[in-house]
Amino acid sequence: MSSTLFRTKKVEQSIQDTEEPEHALKKSLSALDLTVFGVGVVIGTGIFVLTGTAAKNNAGPAVSLSFVVAGVVCALAALCYAEFASTVPVAGSAYTFAYASLGEFPAWIIGWDLVLELALGTAVVAVGWSGYIHSLLDNAGWHLPMALSGRDGAHGFGFDILASALVLVLTAILVLGMKLSARVTSVVVAIKVAVVLVVIIAGAFFVKGSNYKPYIPKAQSVAAAGNLKAPLIQLMFGWAPSNFGVLGIFTAASVVFFAFIGFDVVATAAEETRHPQRDVPRGILGSLIICTTLYVAVSVVVTGMQKYSSLSIDAPLADAFKATGHPWFAGLISFGAAIGLTTVCMILLLGQARVFFAMSRDGLLPRFFSHVHPRFRTPYRPTILLGVIIAIVAGFTSLSALAELVNIGTLFAFIVVALGVIILRRSRPDLERSFRTPLVPALPIVSVLASLWLMLNLPAETWLRFALWMVIGFVVYFCYGRSHSRLARKGTAATAPPK
């Protein structure tokens, strides 16, 4: 059994599979398209939604340092992703990379993890988008029924109709083709970046030094025993869990980390890129550098405009301008944020459908989902299936619970990719690598440790939810994927990675 669990799929075979007519995706993306995709998905929930949550509940004004910490962790992982994406330019991102280096079962685990990460990430963004639309409607004096806004706490029921509708509309756009998606994204990203610059420039005039005091609020300890909302590392070592303080910066980094998963999604589009070996690393690294700089600048300005304890959780940027007596700016930001979050939602939808498609093409999921649309050349079946499921989840689920679950999945993917770089360097030194991660194995090892540190700063209940999802994945693999995979059907000799 161990030999079949760790059978690897050769890089050459992965590339050859992409050329089969019934499974071939259309190659229409350029380096500029990938950069736009990266900026489009990275600049999103972290600025427009999670900044308020992290500052108010975890780090205070020091949330800007949390963005720096998260950015450094992502930069380490981005260097590993760039090497893999230039070596294995196939849809599936970390799933495909793991299949080539670690083996089938680890690949299944990471693919199952990515489906959760990207699908729930879409739901998080859709909920955040809905919050900004509600802010716009409230300013105009229009109010949706509470039961249709996801905010009906009094009666214990609420379905966010706007979040659900957004997912369904974007699903339809993705079915119609990648080029259309790229054009829509380019226009919307331009609007979103303009709004971010408005926040930085205009908001700087309303910054008050007193709002930065204290920059790192005093830690507020709570009982650790039995508190599943406490960071796991604090429960493991008996530390009293706390909000704020130095530890609060790392906890906040684990929360806002969600905002940086854009380059991971860029890697899923490698198969639809005209020159992936050259353009995918550029898109991954370029978008991360641009967006990290903007993130830090916005968080500094917003926490200077309004006391961290008063920041809104649903729409922090817009409400910060309201607090300064400038509702016109608030309306502009809500409009730009709502428009901008649509690209985040769409690109995350794109990513999870490609991972699902790649797993189906390998036989680990039903091959019914591996056929592309005869006209649009898109993986329309998994796109529609997952779009409908995500629309339902976005309607019923809270923002914070989703964001934390997405973060642990992303960090887990980072660990797998970093380990995969080390293993593939050893097992296949002959492969052509257009981009090479520097300082191997030291840098990937540091990436693993940094990602693990942020994972441990997530609540214990998030780990429990993640473990439950993994258990379900194990059942699906052993009951279906293991016997239906392409490697199993072809009777391919098992190849275990070197120890």
Order of alpha helices (4+ residues) and beta strands (2+ residues): alpha-alpha-alpha-alpha-alpha-alpha-alpha-alpha-alpha-beta-alpha-beta-alpha-alpha-alpha-alpha-alpha-alpha-alpha-alpha-alpha-alpha
